[in-house]
Amino acid sequence: MGRRDRLRTLIALLNQAFARWLGVEVRARGMPSTDYDRLLENLRLADVVLVEGRTRAAGVVQTVTLSGWSHSLLYVGRFGELPEALVDDDVRHACGNDPTSVLLIEAKGGEGVRLVPLAHYAGEHMRLCRASRLNAGDARHVVNYALAHIGAPYDLRHALDLLRFLVPYRVLPRRWRSTLFEMGQRDLSATICSTLIADAFASVRYPVLSTMHRGPGGQPVFHARDSKLITPRDFDFSPYFDVIKFPFFADEVARYRELVWD
């Protein structure tokens, strides 16, 4: 093995170790505030599910974006509806070979872009965001775009850039500063969760968080934000997505004067 090959192997091992470190849960699971069964029943194709994570990576995203939402997933259909070639043995095992199992697509550190059953996040705090004016044909196109990226690597460089935002900018040497805003620095084959979903909606020119200016004739002109700058909270903030909440104690809150308070 040559020197260059040894260096590549070392970098790959360091990336794996970094991904494992980011993926360690550092907070215990609390009392769920989302009614999982109601969310499950109301999912529609191309819905975005936000998760309030509990890992080191989640803490970084939450701190940098000033939001509790650290992860986003896209609903792509049920196990029995997807082509068999897309569903590997791990997914089959996780679904228990149940054709009605709800599957979402995510980009996860150390795993890359993969399918995961919604049951994997049962008990976590979640929120449903739905593109309010997306037609059925474009919803299918968004899903197919995301499915075509299964197996793509996770963009660890992006995660490292977010970590560097936690260090005062002037303290870092110039060569260590974030390249998140620099042109030509992105590995086009790698992605993170919110970037993949933003790219999927951009493929049908549906806005997530865009800016708008007046054109020469006074008409509004949209300018898309770079998808690598989209974070999970942007789907929550977007005026083009409906936020749908399923509170765990919805019926009990209707009798709010009878609730037990400590």
N, C-alpha and C positions, 0 to 999 in steps of 0.2 A: 504493500500500500504506500503510495507516494505521500509527500508532505501535504499537498493540496487535498488529497482524499482524507487524510487524518484530520486536517483542519475542518473539513466539512462535517465529518463524523462528530467531532468535538462540539461544533456549533449546533448540530442537531440534538445532541445530548443535553446541552445547556438550554436549548429551547424547550425540550420536554420537561426538564426540571423546573424551568420558569413557569411553564403552563400548569404543572402540578402544584407549585407554590401558590399561584393565583387562584387555583380551584379549591383550595382548602377552606372549609366552612369555619368561620370565626364567630358566628352568632348562632345561638340555639333557636330552633323553630318556635315561634310564639303561637298564640291562639289565632287561628285563621279568621280573617274578616271578610272573606269572599265565599259565597255559596257555590261550591265547586259543581254540584249537580245542575244548578240552574245555568251556570256558565256553559257547561257541557251541552245542555239541551238547546241553547240559543246560538251556537256557533254557525257562522256562514262562511262559505268559501272566501279566502283571502282576508279573513279577519286577522287583526294583529292582537296578540296576547302579550301583555306586559307582566313582568314578574319582578317582585322586590326581592332580590337575591340576598344571600347571607355569606358569600365567599369574600376572599380578599379582593378579587377582581371586581365584585359587586360594590365593595366599599370604595374602591377607587372611582368607579363610574358615578356613584352617588355623590361623592365629595366634589368631583370636578364639575358635574352637571347640576349640582344643587337640587337633586331630585331623588326620591326613593326608588324610582324605577331603574333597574340596572340591566335588564335583559328583555329581549323582544323575540317573539316567535310568530310564524305565519301558519295559519291553518290551511292545510292542503288537501284534506279529505279523510275518508275512513280507510282503514287497512284493506278492506275488500274492494275498494274502488281504484286503488293505485296499481300500476303495472307491476307484475311480480319482479321484474328486473331491478326495480328501485328499492325493493324491500329485502334487506339482508337478514341473515339468521338472527342477529342481535335484536333487530326490530321485531321479528316474528316472536322471539322468545319474550321480549318485553310486553308484547300485545297478547301473549298467550294464544296466538293464532286466532284471535277473535276478529272476524271481519268487520265488526261494528266499532272497533277501537278507533278513537280519534287520534289522528297523526298531525304533527306540526313539524315544520322545518326550522332548524336553528343553526347558528354558527357558534361553536363552543371551543374554548381553548383546549388544546391537546387532542381534540376530536375532529375539528374541521366542520364542514357543513354536513348535517346528518338529519335523518328523521327521528323523531322522538314522540312517544305517546303522551298525550296531555296528562295522563295519570301519573307520569313522572313528577309533575309539579303539584299534585294534589296536596292540600294542606298549606301551600304557600299563598301569600297575598298576591292576587292577580287582578288585572283589569283588562276589559275588552275594548278595543278601538276598531271602529268600522268605517271604511271609506264611504262617506255618506252618499255620494253620487256615482259610484262605480257600477257600470252595467255588468250583466252576467258574462258576456263575452270577454270583456277586459279582465274580470276577476279570474277567469280561467287562464288567460294569458299571463297574468301576474303569477299565478300558481305554477304554471309550466316553466316560466322563467326561473323561479326559485328551484324547482325540481331538477332543472338542467345543471344546477351547480352543486348537486350532491357529490361529496368527495373532495370539494375544493378545500385548500388548507385555511386554517384560521390565521388572521393577520396579527401575529404577536408583536410586530413592529408598531402597530397601531396601539396595542395595549401598553407597550413601553412608552410611547409618546404621551399617553394619558397619565402614566406614572410621573413623567417628567413635569407635568403641569403642577404637581404638588410641591415642587421645589422652586423657590424664588428664581425667576428668569435670569436675573443678573448674576446669581451665584454660580450658575452652570457655565463651563467653558463653551464657546460657540459650537464646537464640534459635537457637544453632547445635547444641544438644544433640540426641541421637538421639530420634526420635519413634517408635521401634520398639515401645515399650511403651505408647503413648498410644492411647486409643480414638478412632475417627473419623479417623485420619490415613492410613489405607490406601486406595490406589486399587484398587478391587475388580476392575478390568479388567486390572490388571498383576499379574505373579507372578514368582517365581524357581523354580529347579528343584525344591528340596525342598518348597516351599510347594505347588506344583501337585500333586506326588505325594501329599503329606499330605492335601490337599483331596480327591483322588480316592479315597483309602481312607476318609476321613471320610464320603464319600457313601454308603458301605455300613456305616458305623459300626464299621469295623475299627480298633482302636487301634494307634497307632505308639508314642508314649510318653505315656501318660496317668497321672494320679494317681488314687488310690483311697482312699475314705473309708468309714466305717461309716454306714449309713443309720439311720433311727429304730428299725428293727426288728433292727439288727445286720447286715443284709445289705450286701455290698460295693456301692458306688455309684461308677461311673467318672466322672471329670471330664476332658474332652478338653483338651489343650493347644492354645492358639492356633496354627494352622498356620503363621503367619508366623514363629513362634519355632522351628519344626522345621528342623534342619540335616541335611546328608547323614550325619553321624556317628550321628544318632539312629536311623537304620534299622539300623546296625551294632550299636548298644547295645540296641535294643528286645528285650524278652523275647518279643515276639509275632512276631518274624521270625527265621528260621533263617539263619545265616551259612554259606555254602557256598564253600569255597576250592578252587581248582584250581592248586596250586603248579606252576610251570614245570618244576622239576627233581624231580617227585614220585618217579619211578622211581629216579633216581640217589641220592636221599636215603635210600632203603631200604638202600643200601650206603654209609652215611654214613662208615664208617671208611676208605673208598677215595676220598673226595672230595679234590680238590686244593685246598689252602688256601694263601693267600699269607701 
